[in-house]
Amino acid sequence: MNLKKIITRVFIFTLAISWVGSIFAMPAWSRNYNKEVLTETDFSQQDLTDASFDHTNLKGSDFSHANLTGVRFFGANLAGTNFEGANLRGADLESTRMTRANLNDAVLEGAFMTNVMLDNANIEGADFTDALMSVRTEETLCEIASGTNSTTGRNTKDTLFCP
C-alpha cells in the first residue's frame, strides 16, 4: 500500500472517531432550550444539570423532583411552574416570572434570584440557604415562609434569615 492511501485511511478513521465522539460529548442534560415555547411541558424527575432555558416560556411546566443543578432560567416565564422537591442548587433564576410557582420542598441553595417575581408562590419547606436575592424579596418571602425541607432538614424561615 502506498503512503498516500495510508494517510487517507488514517485521516478518514480519525474523522470517523471524532464524529462518533462528538455525539456522546455533550450530555443530554446540558441541552440548550433558550427562547423556546415549552408551556405545560413535563420535565419531572429528569436530570437537566447545566441546561439553559434563558428567555423560555415554561408557563405551567412540571419540574417536580428534577435535578436542576446549575440550570439557567434567566428571563424565563415560570408562572405556575411546579418545582416541588426539585434540586435548584446554583440555578440562575434572575429576572424570572415565578408567580404562583410551586417551590414546596425545593432546594435553592446558592441560587441567583435577583429581580424575581414570586407573587403567590408556594415556598413551604423550601431551602434558600445562600441564595442571592434582594432584601425586598427576602422580606416578602419571610411573610409566607413555613416548613422544613425534607432533603436538607433546614427550616425555610432560618434559610431566609427571617426575624
Disulfide bonds with the S-S distance in Angstrom:
Cys142-Cys162 2.05
